[in-house]
């Protein structure tokens, strides 16, 4: 078996091996059947086309590390009392787990034979709207990304994002926020909704599968318009954000925020964590008073499109041809 081909399959399955799914036991393993390989953690699954003469379930972390370490072109897998993997001068043996393998064989993958095309800018819409999805499970409806016709939307009651895609979707989708950062990495271009699951298909033919949400998304459209004071960030704003991001707090990228304050003709970008803080300031031709929290990577992306904002009574509105983003002003 070609080692690189196997490694490509294993790398594609990694997101579904992440901790935090609804089934931690499944999430610890990679499954190889005669006609496919897959990973599943109860919340998401990745299924890859893969032919194998043997069927086995192997510990995901250790198997992945072994493949990363061995520098060979071919590997051999033999199943007897254990799962034996020979890679040149290195040999690994993993305990068999027929119980988890048999449970995996019973998973109801209803893989569709045909798929519908996604809008060309679907991945970009997800990428732009992912930052506003709520992490608060007590407001479960807000933990999903909402897709309706050509609109992709998200909100956490503090921020609202909306992207207008080039073409409409045939189905309304509720995509779990926890899956979004992985979904966009697959460069998906097709999908199918089957029995409450969304099957996304990427250009490498891997299937990324998530459970569909079923809670109604709140009305948000009225927040996407507003009269107010038009303001333009300084030309150096992107550099200011990049510098301030050095001490930004947050474990994962979408959870990180910088604070932007506008007061007395000066704009300041703040960040702070347990080791220190950074403040970058610049003069601005405005006498408005405002303060917001915003993700620095997301803001940098917007600044690549426009530096203009609309300062409304209680919120700031970013507005481009396809994308709108509202951030509530801090008190």
C-alpha positions as CSV (number, residue, x, y, z in Angstrom):
1,X,0.0,0.0,0.0
2,X,1.3,3.5,-0.9
3,X,2.1,5.3,2.3
4,X,1.4,8.8,0.9
5,X,-2.0,7.7,-0.4
6,X,-2.9,6.3,3.0
7,X,-1.6,9.4,4.8
8,X,-3.7,11.7,2.5
9,X,-6.8,9.7,3.6
10,X,-5.8,9.8,7.3
11,X,-5.2,13.6,7.1
12,X,-8.6,14.1,5.5
13,X,-10.3,12.3,8.4
14,X,-8.6,14.2,11.2
15,X,-11.4,16.7,12.0
16,X,-13.8,13.9,12.9
17,X,-11.2,12.6,15.4
18,X,-11.2,15.8,17.4
19,X,-12.4,15.6,21.0
20,X,-15.7,17.2,22.0
21,X,-18.0,15.1,19.8
22,X,-21.0,13.3,21.2
23,X,-19.3,9.9,21.0
24,X,-15.8,10.1,22.4
25,X,-15.3,6.3,21.9
26,X,-15.8,6.5,18.2
27,X,-13.8,9.6,17.9
28,X,-10.6,7.8,19.1
29,X,-10.5,5.6,16.1
30,X,-10.0,5.6,12.3
31,X,-12.0,2.9,10.5
32,X,-10.9,1.1,7.4
33,X,-13.5,-1.1,5.6
34,X,-13.1,-2.8,2.2
35,X,-14.7,0.0,0.2
36,X,-14.1,3.1,2.4
37,X,-12.3,4.7,5.3
38,X,-14.0,7.0,7.8
39,X,-13.9,8.8,11.1
40,X,-16.9,9.7,13.3
41,X,-17.2,11.4,16.7
42,X,-21.0,11.6,16.9
43,X,-21.1,15.2,15.7
44,X,-19.3,15.0,12.4
45,X,-17.9,12.4,10.1
46,X,-15.5,12.3,7.2
47,X,-15.8,9.4,4.7
48,X,-13.1,8.8,2.1
49,X,-12.9,6.4,-0.9
50,X,-10.3,3.8,0.0
51,X,-9.9,0.2,-1.0
52,X,-8.5,-2.2,1.5
53,X,-8.0,-6.0,1.7
54,X,-8.4,-5.9,5.4
55,X,-10.9,-4.3,7.8
56,X,-9.8,-2.7,11.1
57,X,-10.2,0.0,13.6
58,X,-7.0,1.7,14.6
59,X,-6.2,4.3,17.3
60,X,-6.3,7.6,15.5
61,X,-3.6,9.6,17.4
62,X,-1.0,6.9,17.5
63,X,-1.6,5.6,13.9
64,X,-1.4,9.2,12.5
65,X,1.9,9.9,14.4
66,X,3.4,6.6,13.2
67,X,2.6,7.5,9.6
68,X,4.1,10.9,10.1
69,X,7.3,9.5,11.5
70,X,8.2,6.7,9.0
71,X,10.0,7.8,5.8
72,X,9.0,5.0,3.4
73,X,7.1,4.7,0.1
74,X,5.2,1.5,0.9
75,X,3.6,0.0,4.1
76,X,2.2,-3.4,4.7
77,X,-0.8,-4.1,7.0
78,X,-1.4,-7.6,8.3
79,X,-4.2,-8.6,10.7
80,X,-3.8,-11.6,13.0
81,X,-4.1,-11.3,16.8
82,X,-3.2,-7.7,16.4
83,X,-3.0,-5.0,13.7
84,X,0.5,-5.2,12.4
85,X,1.9,-2.4,10.3
86,X,5.3,-2.7,8.7
87,X,7.0,0.4,7.2
88,X,10.6,-0.4,6.2
89,X,12.6,-1.1,9.3
90,X,9.8,0.1,11.6
91,X,6.9,-2.1,12.8
92,X,3.9,-1.1,14.8
93,X,1.3,-3.4,16.4
94,X,-2.0,-2.1,17.7
95,X,-4.6,-4.1,19.7
96,X,-7.7,-5.1,17.8
97,X,-11.0,-3.7,18.9
98,X,-13.6,-5.8,17.1
99,X,-16.4,-4.4,19.3
100,X,-15.9,-0.8,18.1
101,X,-15.3,-2.0,14.5
102,X,-18.6,-3.9,14.4
103,X,-20.4,-0.9,15.9
104,X,-18.9,1.3,13.2
105,X,-20.1,-1.1,10.5
106,X,-23.7,-0.5,11.7
107,X,-23.5,3.3,11.4
108,X,-26.3,4.5,9.0
109,X,-24.3,6.2,6.3
110,X,-26.9,6.9,3.6
111,X,-24.4,8.2,1.1
112,X,-26.3,9.8,-1.8
113,X,-25.7,8.8,-5.4
114,X,-26.1,12.4,-6.7
115,X,-25.3,15.8,-5.3
116,X,-26.4,19.3,-5.8
117,X,-24.0,22.1,-6.7
118,X,-23.1,24.7,-4.1
119,X,-22.9,28.4,-5.1
120,X,-19.4,29.3,-6.2
121,X,-18.9,31.6,-3.2
122,X,-20.4,29.2,-0.6
123,X,-17.1,28.6,1.1
124,X,-16.3,32.3,1.2
125,X,-19.7,33.0,2.7
126,X,-19.1,30.4,5.5
127,X,-15.6,31.8,6.1
128,X,-16.9,35.3,6.5
129,X,-19.9,34.4,8.7
130,X,-18.2,31.8,11.0
131,X,-17.0,34.5,13.5
132,X,-20.6,35.5,14.6
133,X,-21.8,32.0,15.4
134,X,-22.5,31.7,19.2
135,X,-20.6,29.3,21.4
136,X,-23.3,29.5,24.1
137,X,-25.1,26.2,24.2
138,X,-27.9,27.7,26.3
139,X,-29.0,29.5,23.1
140,X,-28.7,26.5,20.8
141,X,-30.3,28.1,17.8
142,X,-27.5,30.6,17.6
143,X,-24.8,27.9,17.6
144,X,-25.7,27.2,13.9
145,X,-24.9,28.9,10.7
146,X,-28.1,29.5,8.8
147,X,-28.4,29.2,5.0
148,X,-31.6,30.4,3.3
149,X,-31.8,30.8,-0.5
150,X,-28.8,32.9,-1.3
151,X,-28.2,34.2,2.2
152,X,-25.8,32.9,4.8
153,X,-26.3,34.3,8.3
154,X,-25.0,34.0,11.9
155,X,-25.4,35.8,15.2
156,X,-24.4,35.5,18.8
157,X,-26.7,38.4,19.9
158,X,-23.7,40.7,20.0
159,X,-22.7,40.4,16.3
160,X,-24.6,39.6,13.2
161,X,-23.1,38.5,9.8
162,X,-24.9,38.1,6.5
163,X,-23.4,37.1,3.1
164,X,-25.4,37.2,-0.1
165,X,-24.2,34.5,-2.4
166,X,-24.3,34.6,-6.2
167,X,-26.9,31.9,-6.6
168,X,-29.7,30.4,-4.4
169,X,-29.6,27.1,-2.5
170,X,-32.4,24.5,-3.0
171,X,-32.5,23.7,0.8
172,X,-32.4,25.7,4.0
173,X,-29.4,24.5,6.0
174,X,-28.5,24.8,9.7
175,X,-24.8,23.9,10.0
176,X,-23.2,23.4,13.4
177,X,-20.8,26.2,14.3
178,X,-18.3,23.7,15.7
179,X,-17.8,22.2,12.2
180,X,-17.3,25.4,10.2
181,X,-13.5,25.8,10.5
182,X,-13.1,22.2,9.2
183,X,-15.8,22.5,6.5
184,X,-14.1,25.4,4.8
185,X,-10.8,23.4,4.6
186,X,-12.4,20.8,2.3
187,X,-13.1,23.3,-0.5
188,X,-16.6,21.8,-0.8
189,X,-18.5,22.4,-4.0
190,X,-21.5,20.0,-3.7
191,X,-24.0,18.9,-1.0
192,X,-27.0,16.8,-0.3
193,X,-29.5,16.8,2.6
194,X,-30.4,13.2,3.6
195,X,-32.4,12.1,6.7
196,X,-31.3,15.1,8.8
197,X,-27.6,15.0,7.8
198,X,-25.8,17.3,5.4
199,X,-23.4,15.5,3.1
200,X,-20.8,17.9,1.7
201,X,-18.5,16.8,-1.1
202,X,-15.1,18.3,-1.8
203,X,-13.0,18.4,-4.9
204,X,-10.9,15.5,-3.5
205,X,-14.2,13.4,-3.2
206,X,-14.0,13.3,0.6
207,X,-17.4,13.5,2.2
208,X,-17.8,15.8,5.2
209,X,-21.0,15.0,7.1
210,X,-22.7,16.9,9.9
211,X,-26.0,16.7,11.7
212,X,-28.6,19.3,10.6
213,X,-29.9,21.6,13.3
214,X,-33.7,21.9,13.6
215,X,-34.3,25.0,15.7
216,X,-35.7,28.2,14.0
217,X,-33.1,30.9,13.4
218,X,-34.0,34.3,14.9
219,X,-35.1,37.2,12.7
220,X,-32.1,39.4,12.1
221,X,-32.7,41.4,8.9
222,X,-33.7,44.6,10.6
223,X,-30.2,44.9,12.2
224,X,-28.5,44.8,8.8
225,X,-29.6,48.3,7.8
226,X,-29.2,51.6,9.6
227,X,-28.7,55.3,9.3
228,X,-25.7,56.8,10.9
229,X,-22.4,58.5,10.6
230,X,-20.1,57.3,7.9
231,X,-16.5,56.8,9.0
232,X,-13.3,55.6,7.4
233,X,-10.6,53.8,9.3
234,X,-7.0,55.0,8.8
235,X,-4.9,53.5,6.0
236,X,-2.7,52.0,8.7
237,X,-5.6,50.2,10.4
238,X,-4.6,46.8,9.1
239,X,-1.1,47.2,10.4
240,X,-2.5,48.5,13.7
241,X,-4.7,45.4,14.1
242,X,-1.8,43.1,13.2
243,X,0.5,44.7,15.8
244,X,-2.1,44.6,18.5
245,X,-2.8,40.9,17.8
246,X,0.5,39.9,19.4
247,X,-1.1,39.8,22.9
248,X,-4.6,38.9,21.9
249,X,-6.4,36.4,24.3
250,X,-8.3,33.3,23.2
251,X,-7.5,29.6,22.6
252,X,-8.7,29.3,19.0
253,X,-8.7,31.8,16.2
254,X,-12.4,32.5,16.0
255,X,-12.5,33.3,19.8
256,X,-9.9,36.0,19.7
257,X,-10.8,39.7,20.0
258,X,-9.2,43.1,20.0
259,X,-10.8,46.2,21.4
260,X,-11.2,49.3,19.2
261,X,-11.9,52.6,20.8
262,X,-12.5,55.9,19.0
263,X,-12.4,59.0,21.2
264,X,-11.3,62.7,20.9
265,X,-10.0,62.3,17.3
266,X,-7.9,59.2,18.2
267,X,-8.5,55.5,17.3
268,X,-6.9,52.9,19.5
269,X,-6.5,49.1,19.1
270,X,-6.0,47.2,22.3
271,X,-5.3,43.6,23.2
272,X,-4.3,42.0,26.4
273,X,-3.6,38.5,27.8
274,X,-1.9,37.1,30.9
275,X,1.6,38.1,29.8
276,X,1.0,41.6,28.7
277,X,-0.9,44.1,26.6
278,X,-0.5,46.3,23.5
279,X,-2.1,49.5,22.5
280,X,-1.7,51.0,19.0
281,X,-3.1,54.4,18.2
282,X,-3.6,56.7,15.3
283,X,-5.3,60.1,14.7
284,X,-8.6,59.9,12.9
285,X,-10.6,62.7,11.3
286,X,-13.7,62.3,13.5
287,X,-15.1,63.4,16.8
288,X,-17.3,60.4,17.4
289,X,-17.1,58.2,20.5
290,X,-17.3,54.5,20.1
291,X,-15.9,51.2,21.4
292,X,-16.3,47.6,20.0
293,X,-14.7,44.2,20.4
294,X,-13.9,42.4,17.1
295,X,-11.9,39.4,15.9
296,X,-8.6,40.6,14.4
297,X,-8.3,38.1,11.6
298,X,-11.9,38.8,10.6
299,X,-11.4,42.6,10.7
300,X,-8.2,42.3,8.7
301,X,-10.2,40.4,6.0
302,X,-12.8,43.1,5.9
303,X,-10.2,45.9,5.7
304,X,-8.9,44.2,2.6
305,X,-12.3,45.0,1.0
306,X,-13.3,48.3,2.7
307,X,-12.2,50.7,5.5
308,X,-15.6,52.4,5.6
309,X,-18.1,51.8,8.4
310,X,-21.5,53.2,9.4
311,X,-21.7,54.3,13.1
312,X,-25.3,53.9,14.2
313,X,-26.9,54.6,17.5
314,X,-26.1,51.3,19.2
315,X,-24.0,49.4,16.6
316,X,-21.4,49.6,13.9
317,X,-22.2,48.4,10.4
318,X,-19.6,47.1,7.9
319,X,-21.1,47.0,4.5
320,X,-19.8,45.6,1.1
321,X,-21.5,44.4,-2.1
322,X,-22.0,40.9,-0.7
323,X,-21.3,41.1,3.0
324,X,-22.7,42.9,6.0
325,X,-21.6,42.7,9.5
326,X,-23.0,44.4,12.6
327,X,-21.2,44.7,16.0
328,X,-23.0,46.1,19.0
329,X,-21.3,49.1,20.6
330,X,-19.9,48.6,24.1
331,X,-21.4,50.6,26.9
